[in-house]
């Protein structure tokens, strides 16, 4: 215990306003499946009502591990020694610290019982984590649930109300933050990167996924979607990257939405130049450097075939990528563009990596992204 010196995140999401989903709960148990990064114990969990218009009243919460029902596989989560909590609008709160052992890359479950009417205000989307609900308080019945059938029927690819899990660990542990947009939020390259680190016997670095669908570096969400794309990367960089528990490295992988959104629903006067993006990246780099955090720049991937592609945007993308490759501002770089592009048509993703929209990689593409990352970046 004497070597336990610092808190390091093992799970995280970037909180966004989910009020537009119109999802509500009353007298329901919410079962949430999460995937952690590094293992450890003495963990605590952050519950968020950051975008709520009403208090978030939680009656009771448990944490579970898959396996036989036993005291080591589930535990009640307390708040200042109490089993329930009321989290005010626009507030977040950590649970009490629990002596509960988790394994690297383990799937865990959180069960939350909501008695009174509650809106789904805060959380984020995911393709590797989800929730489903059951009527009444069934927290004692977790090990009797036929979870496979329930998940298939009720699965929602959202993580509601929970934004962070951190552990108390030794001083040599640290967190790597993947700071980005939908390609980070709902694409599993960060999961594959976690596996790669562990396969290479690097068990002291966690990977924290801080992506938001549709997120831009320079501008906030357009008003019509009520914050669903999050505030700008510049605005959230401190909260979602620098202030994550144990942050030592940040992969900055944003910018493509700054190019394409003004050709869609965003105002035309929010079009950005390569210089504006580069200046934004430099601000992030300087903020991280002030905290002795290393930054890794990731090049923007091809998107020819996406509905908002244009030659003008392609020129800006190439200019930004050239700066990333040649700049000495970043501590190191990851060249996703080089790995993911079709060598015969470099404006496009490789066909075998394209999810079908020309912009987002499929699972094979996610694996290729992780495989391309030099782990020496995190030494």
N, C-alpha and C positions, 0 to 999 in steps of 0.2 A: 504493500500500500504506500510505502514511503516514496516509491518512484513514480507514483501517479501525480503528475504535476500540471497537466493542462487539459482543457476540454477541446475535443476535435469532433467535427461533424461526421456522421456516418450516413445520414440521409438528409436531403433537403429538396425543396421546390421553391420557386419564386412565386409568392402569392399574387394572384390576380383577382379582379372583381368578377365573380361568377353570377351576379344577380340576373344577368340576361338569360341564364339557363332556366329560370323560373322553377327550379327544383326546391321542394319544401319537405320538411319532416315534422311529424307529430306522433308521439307514442311509438317510436321506432328505434330499433337497434341498427346502427350503421356499422357494417363490417368492412374494414379498410385493409387491403393487402398492400404492403410496402416491401421494398427491397433495400436492405442496408448495404453499405460498402465494406468498411473494415469491421472486425469483430471487437468485442470488449464488453465491459459491464459498467456499473455505476452510471446508467444512462438517464437522460431526462428528455422530455418531449415538449415541443412548443405547439400550442393550440392557438389558432388565429381567428379573430373576428375583425380583421383589418378593414374590410369593406362592408361590414354589417351596418344596417340601419336600425337593428334591434339588438338587445343583449343576446349573446349566445349562452343559453342555459344548459349545461351538461349535468345530468343527474349522476352518472356513474361511468367509469371507463376501465377497461382491462387491456392488457397486452398478452398475446398468445404466440406460442411457437407450435409448428406442426410436430406431431408425435403423440406419445401416450399422455393421457391426462395426468399431470403430476405438478407438484408445487414448483418445480424448476421450469415448467413450460408455460405457466400463466401466472399473472400477478395483477392485483388491483393497482391502478394508478391514482395517486393522491395529489391534492393541492393544499399546501399548508396543513397537511395532516387530515384533510377532509376529503370525502369521496366525490363531492360535487363542486362545481365552480360556475359562477356567472361571469362571463367575459364581456365587458362593456363594448359598445360600438367603437370601432377603429382602434381596438386594443389587441394585444397578444400576451400570452402568459406561458411560462414554463411550468411543467409539473414538478413535483418533488423528485429528488434523485432516487432511483430504484437500483437495488443490487440484483440485476437481471442480466444473465449472460446471453450475448448474441454472437453468432458465427459470421465470418466473412461471407458476403454475397447471399446471406440468408433471407428468405421470405418470412416476414413476420406479419401478424394481424393485430389491428387495434379495433376493439369493439367499443362503440360509444352509444349510450342510451340517451335519447332525446325525448323528454316527456311532453313539454309544451311546444307550441308552434314555433318553428325555426326555419329561416330561409338559408339556402346554400349561398352564402355571401362570399366566401374566401376559399381558395385552393388553387389547383392547377390541373391541366390535362396531362395524360401520360398514356403510353402504349404498353408499358410493362407493369403498371400498377392500376388498381381499380377498387371499386366498392360495390356492395349491394346492401339492401335493407330487408328487415323483417319487422312485422308488427309486434309490439309489446317488448318488454325487457327480457331478452334472451341471453344476456351476457353469461349466465351460468351454463348455457347449453352449447357452447362453442364446439365441444368435442363430440356432440351428438348430431351436429349438422351434417347433411349431405352437401358439402360445399361445392362439389363439382357441378351438381345439377343446379344449384342456386346461382352459381357464378354464370353458367351458360344462359340462364334465364334472365338474370337481373343485372348482368355486368354493366357498369358504367366506367368508362376510362377517365376517371377523375379521382384526384386525391382531395377529399374535402376536409377543411379545418386544420389539418396537420401540416406544418411547414418544415419542421426540423427535428432531428434526433441527434444528440451528441453524447459522447462518452468521456469519462475521465480516464486519461491514459498517460503514458510516459512522454517525456519531453521530445523524443525523437519522432513522434507521430505528427503528421501534418495533413492538410487538406489541399486537394487540387480542385479548383472551381472551374467548371465548364460554363462559360457565360455566353448565352446566345439566344437564338430564336427557335422556330418550330423544329429545325433540323437537330437541335439539342433537346428541346422539350419533349418531343414525341418520337424521336429516333433513338435507337438503342446503341449508338456508337459509344456512349459513356459506360453502358453496361459491359460491352466487350472490352473497353479499356480497363475497367475494374478487374475483369477476369485475366487480362494480359498481365497486369501488375502482379496479381496473386500467383499466376503461373510462373512468373519470374522471381518468385520468393520476395516480392516487395510488399510486405504486409503492413507497412507503417504509413502508407499514403492512401487516403480515401478520395473518392471521386464524387463531387457534389454537382448535381445537375441543376443549373440555374438558367434554364431557357424558358422563353415565353413565346407561344404561337403568335406570329405576326409582328413581333417586337422590332422596333427600329432603334438605331443608335441615337439619332438626333431629335426625333419628334415623338410625342405621346400618341396613344390611341386616338383615332378620330372619335368625336363625341357620340356618333350614332351607335357605336358598339359598346359604350358605357364602360370603358376600361378593360375590355376583354383581351386586348393586345398589350396591356400593361403601359406603365409610364416609360419614357425613353430610357435607353441603356445608360445614357449619361446621368439621368436622374436616379436610377436604381443601382448604379454601380457600387456605391458604398454599402448599401443595405444588403444587396444580393451577392456581392463578391468579396469586398474587403472585410466586411464584418462577419462573414461566416466563421464559425468556430475553427480555429487552427489554420486559417488560410495561409499557404506559402506560395502557391502558384495559381495563376489565372490564365486560362485559355480564352482569348477574346475572339469570338466567332460570330460577329454581327455585321450587318450592312446591306445584305441583299434586299431586305424589305424597304430600306430607305430608297433604293433605286426603283422598285416596281410599284409600290403603293400609290405614288402620285399619278400613275397611269391607270389606277383603279378607282377606289372610293376616297382616297386622301386628296386634300386640296392640291391643286396644281402648283400653288406657291410654296409647297413643301418639297419640291424637287431639290435634290442635293447634287453638289459637284463632288468630284474626287477629292478636291482640297478640303471641303467641309467634312467629309468622312475621315480623312487623314487627320485633320485637326482634332476631331472628336476622339479618335483613337489615342492621339498624343495626350489628351487630357486624362484619359483612363490610365495610361501608362505612368504618367507623372503622379497621379493619386496613389497608385499601387507602390511606386518606388518610395514614396514618402513613408510607407509602412514596411519597407524592406520586403515587399512581395514581388516575386518574379512574374513577368508577363510573357505569354507565348502568343504570337499573332498567327491566326489561321486565315489562309487565303479564301476568297469567295469562290464557290464552286460554279460550274457552268449552268446555264438555265435556258438555252435555246430549246424551243418546243413548249415552254411555258407560255400561257396565253398573253402575258404582258411583256414578253421579250421584245427588245428593239436593238438595232445596231448602235444607237446612241448610248443605251445602257451598257451594252457590251464593251464599249470604249471606256466608260467610267470604271467598270469592273476590272478591266485589264490594267488601267492606270493605278487603281488601288492595290491590286495584287503585285504590281511591279514595285510599288513603294514598300509593301510588306516584305517582299523578298530581299530588297536592297537596303532597307532601313536598318540602322543600328539602334533604333529606339527600343524595340523589343529585345528581351533577353535571348529569345530563340523563336523559331517559326515552325509551323506545320503546314505543309503545302498540299491541302486537300484538293485544290484545283488540279494539280499535276496528277494526283492519284486517280481522281474520279472522272477526268475528261476523256472523251473519245479521241484517240491520237490522230484519227483521220478527219475528225471534225471537232476541234477543240472548244467550240462554242457549246457543245452538247455533253451531257453525261454519257458515260458508257451505257449501252443498252442493257447490259446485265446488272447495272447498278441503279437503273431508273425505276422509280415506283410507278411511273406511268404519266406523271404530270410534267416531266421535264425539269423539275425543280428539287423535289424531295427524293433522297435515296431510299431504296428498299433495304431489306435486312442484309442482303449480301453486300450492299454498298456500305451499310453501317459497320459491318465486320471489316471491310477493306479500309475504312477510315481509321478504325482503331489499330489495325495491323500496321498502318503506315506511320504511326506515331513512334518516334524514337524516345525510349524511356530515359535516355540520358538528359532529356529536357527537364527532368524532375529530380536531378541529383544536386 
